[in-house]
Amino acid sequence: MLFAKVSVMGSIYLKETRVTDEGVKLISNVKQLKDLTLMKHENITKACLPYLNKLTDLEYLDIWRTKIRLEDIWVLKDLKNLKELHISPHDEGIEESRDAILEKIIKAEETLPNCIIHT
């Protein structure tokens, strides 16, 4: 309901709430959003990436410990202003080599060349 009444925000911080992909869809209509934290939400998946991609003013995005992974972020090609991204490199419980993670980071940096990626 908040996003139906407020169309301009600079920052949204949501950690361990009940936000889902549908909530991200509503957030994608917010104008001038520069900082978005959605950390620790197991119901946020790569299905919401097209909505995140609409937030072209974003400079900071934290999607760490969601179902979105490093290899999924190629969709975020329109986030030209993004300077910092926090994301999980792989699903919990899955071991990956350092080289495999570095390869994913390199590909992510091609999509977001002006962004520092934290895994």
C-alpha positions as CSV (number, residue, x, y, z in Angstrom):
1,M,0.0,0.0,0.0
2,L,2.9,2.3,0.7
3,F,4.1,2.3,-2.9
4,A,0.6,3.1,-4.2
5,K,0.7,6.4,-2.2
6,V,4.4,7.3,-2.4
7,S,6.0,7.5,-5.8
8,V,9.4,9.1,-5.0
9,M,11.9,7.7,-2.5
10,G,15.7,7.9,-2.3
11,S,16.2,4.7,-0.2
12,I,14.4,1.5,0.8
13,Y,15.8,-0.9,3.4
14,L,14.0,-4.2,3.7
15,K,15.9,-6.9,5.6
16,E,14.2,-10.2,6.6
17,T,10.7,-9.1,5.9
18,R,8.0,-10.9,3.8
19,V,8.8,-9.2,0.5
20,T,8.4,-11.4,-2.5
21,D,8.8,-10.9,-6.3
22,E,5.4,-9.2,-6.3
23,G,6.6,-6.7,-3.8
24,V,9.7,-6.0,-5.9
25,K,7.3,-5.4,-8.9
26,L,5.6,-2.6,-6.8
27,I,8.9,-1.2,-5.8
28,S,9.9,-0.9,-9.4
29,N,7.5,1.9,-9.9
30,V,9.3,4.1,-7.3
31,K,11.1,7.1,-8.9
32,Q,14.5,8.4,-8.0
33,L,15.4,5.3,-5.9
34,K,19.2,5.2,-5.3
35,D,19.6,2.7,-2.5
36,L,17.7,-0.6,-2.3
37,T,18.3,-3.3,0.3
38,L,16.4,-6.6,-0.1
39,M,18.8,-8.9,1.8
40,K,17.8,-12.1,3.4
41,H,14.5,-12.8,1.5
42,E,14.1,-16.3,0.3
43,N,11.0,-15.4,-1.7
44,I,12.8,-13.0,-4.0
45,T,13.9,-14.9,-7.1
46,K,15.4,-14.1,-10.5
47,A,11.8,-13.7,-11.7
48,C,11.9,-10.1,-10.3
49,L,15.0,-9.1,-12.2
50,P,13.2,-7.3,-15.0
51,Y,11.5,-5.2,-12.4
52,L,14.8,-4.4,-10.7
53,N,16.1,-3.4,-14.1
54,K,13.5,-0.7,-14.3
55,L,15.1,1.1,-11.3
56,T,17.7,2.9,-13.5
57,D,18.6,5.5,-10.8
58,L,19.9,2.8,-8.5
59,E,23.4,3.2,-7.2
60,Y,23.3,0.6,-4.4
61,L,21.6,-2.8,-4.5
62,D,21.7,-5.5,-1.8
63,I,20.2,-8.8,-2.9
64,W,22.4,-10.9,-0.7
65,R,20.8,-14.2,0.5
66,T,17.9,-14.0,-1.9
67,K,17.4,-16.6,-4.7
68,I,19.1,-14.3,-7.2
69,R,22.6,-15.5,-8.0
70,L,25.7,-13.9,-9.6
71,E,25.0,-15.7,-12.9
72,D,21.5,-14.2,-13.1
73,I,22.4,-10.5,-13.1
74,W,23.1,-10.2,-16.8
75,V,19.4,-9.1,-16.9
76,L,20.4,-5.9,-15.0
77,K,22.0,-4.3,-18.1
78,D,20.0,-1.0,-17.7
79,L,21.4,-0.2,-14.3
80,K,24.1,2.0,-15.6
81,N,24.3,4.1,-12.4
82,L,24.8,1.0,-10.1
83,K,28.0,1.5,-8.1
84,E,27.7,-1.3,-5.5
85,L,26.0,-4.7,-5.6
86,H,25.8,-7.3,-2.8
87,I,24.8,-10.7,-4.0
88,S,25.3,-14.4,-3.1
89,P,27.6,-16.2,-5.5
90,H,25.7,-19.5,-5.2
91,D,23.1,-21.4,-3.2
92,E,23.9,-22.2,0.4
93,G,25.3,-25.6,0.9
94,I,26.8,-25.7,-2.6
95,E,30.6,-25.6,-2.7
96,E,32.1,-23.8,-5.7
97,S,35.8,-23.3,-6.5
98,R,37.3,-19.9,-6.2
99,D,38.0,-19.9,-9.9
100,A,34.3,-20.7,-10.7
101,I,33.2,-17.7,-8.5
102,L,35.8,-15.4,-10.1
103,E,34.6,-16.4,-13.5
104,K,31.0,-15.4,-12.6
105,I,32.3,-12.1,-11.1
106,I,34.1,-11.3,-14.4
107,K,30.9,-12.0,-16.4
108,A,28.9,-9.8,-14.0
109,E,31.4,-7.0,-14.3
110,E,30.9,-7.1,-18.1
111,T,27.2,-6.4,-17.5
112,L,27.9,-3.8,-14.8
113,P,31.3,-2.3,-15.6
114,N,31.1,0.6,-13.2
115,C,29.9,-1.5,-10.2
116,I,31.8,-3.0,-7.3
117,I,30.4,-6.5,-6.7
118,H,30.5,-8.0,-3.2
119,T,29.9,-11.7,-2.8
